[in-house]
Amino acid sequence: MKSDYISYPSAKINIGLYVFETREDGFHGIESIFLPIGPKNSGLTCDVLKISEIPGTGAVEMIESGIDYPGNPEDNICVKAYHLISAYTPIPSVRIELEKHIPVGAGMGGGSSDGVCTLIQLNKMFNLNLDTATLTGYAEKLGSDCPFFLLNSGAMLCTGRGEILEPIDNIAGMNFEDFLGKYRFEVEFPGIHVSTGHAYSIVPPRSKASKSNTPLKDLISLPVEQWQGRIVNDFEAPVFSEHPELQKIKDSFLNRGALYTSMTGSGSAIFGVFKR
């Protein structure tokens, strides 16, 4: 038996999120900037993912703990990640233990991060030697924002349906590491679970040709003090109309001195950017 493999999946926030018209493949086009978030730049606690080999081949024993995690454990994205790999490369059975800390249904990509960490750990654990291109293909099948967690290399401009990634090297006039040295994040999750599918059904999509579509890559290069009102999340207005308490959380961040505050993803977590 191989040793247990443990990793600590982190999360992301969206700074800006444009939603465009539905594409031919049925997905909405998006434009967003993803930033990794975890203990180093916020008070967020990472998930804990432990994978152990057990007797047999092709089966998963899934154990969940931590915060409430709705749904059947057999439908967990970590299980899906295992079966994606085992369908192409037979591997031993495993026990996956997920201690959940990242809020579920918050727009922070915690589930996607769990699934990608499962792919990475299985690749190492069983010496599969899957290259980045192959792992990226698996990640895209798991979810649109999964490739971001596979790269895990700082801020990224995400386009397409979220799978096209471009590194961002100018955040408020500085590189990502310098930005993290000057600013910190606070996140509040009110326990409201917003269905991504529902959020897309109520958001008015933008036209690609709209003059209001100032590229987010340009906007994020502005000083943080100029972001509020310029960098927007298109999901905010329709989601806030259904959950007005989210506006109160956003207002509370501003009242406490946040330089910028927004909902992340399709909600419902709200974050604020503060000077250190």
Sequence and secondary structure as in RCSB ss.txt:
>XXXX:A:sequence
MKSDYISYPSAKINIGLYVFETREDGFHGIESIFLPIGPKNSGLTCDVLKISEIPGTGAVEMIESGIDYPGNPED
NICVKAYHLISAYTPIPSVRIELEKHIPVGAGMGGGSSDGVCTLIQLNKMFNLNLDTATLTGYAEKLGSDCPFFL
LNSGAMLCTGRGEILEPIDNIAGMNFEDFLGKYRFEVEFPGIHVSTGHAYSIVPPRSKASKSNTPLKDLISLPVE
QWQGRIVNDFEAPVFSEHPELQKIKDSFLNRGALYTSMTGSGSAIFGVFKR
>XXXX:A:secstr
    EEE   EEEEEEEEEEEE TTS EEEEEEEEEESTTTSS    EEEEEEEEEES EEEEEEES   S GGG
 HHHHHHHHHHHHS  EEEEEEEEE S TTSSS HHHHHHHHHHHHHHHHTT    HHHHHHHHHHH TTHHHHH
H  S EEEETTTTEEEE   BTTB HHHHHHHEEEEEE  S    HHHHHHHS  B TT TT   HHHHTTS GG
GTTTTS BTTHHHHHHH THHHHHHHHHHHTT SEEEE TTSS EEEEEE 
